[in-house]
Amino acid sequence: PSEAADGLQPNFLLVGEILEHRVVKNTNLETLSSRYRAGTHEVKNPAWLKASSDYQVAQQQLADAQRALDEARSQRKKKEVIAAATDSVQQAQQHADESRRAMDAINQTRVEMVLEPYSYSKRTVDLAASIDLLFRITDRSGLAIGPPVDLHKGNHKSAVVLDNVKPEDTEGVINRTAEPDDAQFLADLEIEARDALVKSVREKAAELPAKILQQARNRAQTGDSDGAGEEFVLYLNATPYTATPERDEAAKFLHDQFNMAPPAGAAR
């Protein structure tokens, strides 16, 4: 309403209420374990240990073959036996040489990480925002035009924050220190609620001309010509200036009852 005493007063009022407007933030803290690289040290290379074992076996096989050849010669066994023993010695020697080369090609030691356990913090931040609005449209006397309209907007968001994670962590855990902004979270929901409110108010306001017309008809039927005339004028000012049966009805009533011409244009 206008503050000036002689100012133009509105025919309808929009009354709004904020029933709920809040954000709830809950935090759950946990302590978790992981491992990190505390340093390095040298250890025997498992590949070299296997190659060394294979070489020792090959040397033993060579010694056994050589002993068998020496016994065959000392016992003056047949040439075929001595020849076979000689072949065994040569094969064993070849195998020992190959084993030795394979062992020499591998480093005896390798560097391994020293892993140590440690603890870090995990915070689960849970945000829940809720906005409940109510509005109603009233006439000048405060009488509600239609039932009140409720609007609810809610949102929920969870985020995990990890603190005190070591840079040398070996389990794939990394620091996550960005905590959700509860003020921004609520502000985003406020924008959604505002847009929904504007849309709903526009829809309800668009229904007013039909209600005004019906009130004018009701007053006319009960013989309240002055009240009906006021409502018909309001209807003409609240609808586009185009020819419709309803506008013709209002214009005819005003002409017949008050000898009034219809408004020259439509109200905003």
Disulfide bonds with the S-S distance in Angstrom:
none
